[in-house]
């Protein structure tokens, strides 16, 4: 590559300082560089055979200096700034290894320090020797004596070896910790522990009030090893919090629960609707609610409800379709679980419900009449129509499942009424017969009339196997009264003095609100002294 032209107007005047004249090299063999010893056109005296003059370059002629070097310059060792950067890197790695305070890293420190110092000494010796040889060697020295100075090219390879070993040593503690955690997780997932967690789920969570898994089928698939891994992890995620004595404390149980939930969520493909994916999403919704992550729980529930609609669980299967009664009933209960979770999740918030009553065309859960041996299919969901009530019909008396679904339907209507502004968003006064508030009160009266026998006595309420679901239904009944009457509570009781229609209605609303609030407190207090040990999470609301 030719050098750029340099102006000579600012250069000093040439002063001849040598006896022998110099010319610009015109030998084609050595024109690109200064003449080297192996130039074919040079003789033994260093003269060019074409011109009989000592070769020189144009730069030396321009600057009027003697051409000292007549050979290709040797490759030097690494520069000083390169050595300093390399030493800083080595020192930093040594400091990080000392902070680890591991026996292995302590031994590696000594080796690394020795290797670094030896490498540094070698580089300094090579660089200094290269400079000394450069200054001492004459022009006509043969090439063989200078070939040894090319050895510093191997120095970068020597210095990268300690760095690689340090990175490997640094990665060893992390790999060991991950392997140890993986071994602990595998121990927790042993067969005996898995069966214990499944037992805890069906004893303390199943049917209170959510029906997600079929117990006989789930246990059989678990014994046969046919239960998907993501469904296993979802069961572990909700059950581990109730097995603190088996996990080494509450903190460890929470950690295992979160890890199982994370693994299950990674293996679920929300774009592939299936019953198993839906079951796992509902279980993860419960696990996220246990962990206090309300937004995450709502997002998981939205995926589950979308999957339920994709599987057409909201519509009754054709009667001529050949399907077992247990599977048909399982599909119904799975959808009603989504319905209950949807209504409970939006209570107390401004979020809209994800399931519309008008979109449901499904029978209520099956129930067992008194004296019967086989369950009977429930009636179709009222679908938001008041015609069944006008005819004196109600589904609230058809088993505990239908009773809960019916009162939760009224809760959903109440939530929409309050989200729309309550009394301010109603088209009539609260005491008007056509107001939304009056229709809600009518639904509550119908429900209470049809479930009177179930709540006739405390023994009938707390003495059944599904007493927690019964108590939850009654608590929701009282809760709805508190929600619709709470906006009418006066700031000062003196506001209730008066004889107008507004004051009389407000007095009645205030009395009913306090009456039902006291009923909630009494039911919970009685339930503490009974066999109910696991309350549904919505009782906290």
Secondary structure, 3 states (H helix, E strand, C coil): CCCCCCCCCCCCCCCCCCCCCCCCCCCHHHCCCCCCCCCCCECCCCEECCCCCECCCHHHHHHCCCCCCCCCCCCCCCCHHHHHHHHHHHHHHHHHHHHHCCHHHHHHHHHHHHHHHHHHHHHHHHHHHHHHHHHHCCCCCCHHHHHHHHHHHHHHHHHHHHHHHHHHHHHHHHHHHHHHHHHHHHHHCCHHHHHHHHHHHHHHCCCCCCCCCCHHHHHHHHHHCCCCHHHHHHHHHHHHHHCHHHHCCHHHHHHHHHHHHHHHHHHCCCCCCCHHHHHHHHHHHHHHHHCCCHHHHHHHHHHHHHHHHHCCCCECCCCCCCCCHHHHHHHHHHHHHHHHHHHHHHCCCCCCCCCCHHHCECECCCECCCCCCCCECCCECCCCCCHHHHCCCCCCCCHHHHHHHHHHHHHHHHHHHHHCCHHHHCCCCCCCCCCHHHHHHHHHHHHHHHCCHHHCCHHHHHCCCCHHHHHHHHHHHHHHHHHHHHCCCCCCHHHHCCCCHHHHHHHHHHHHHHHHHHHHHHHHHHHHCCCCCCCCHHHHC
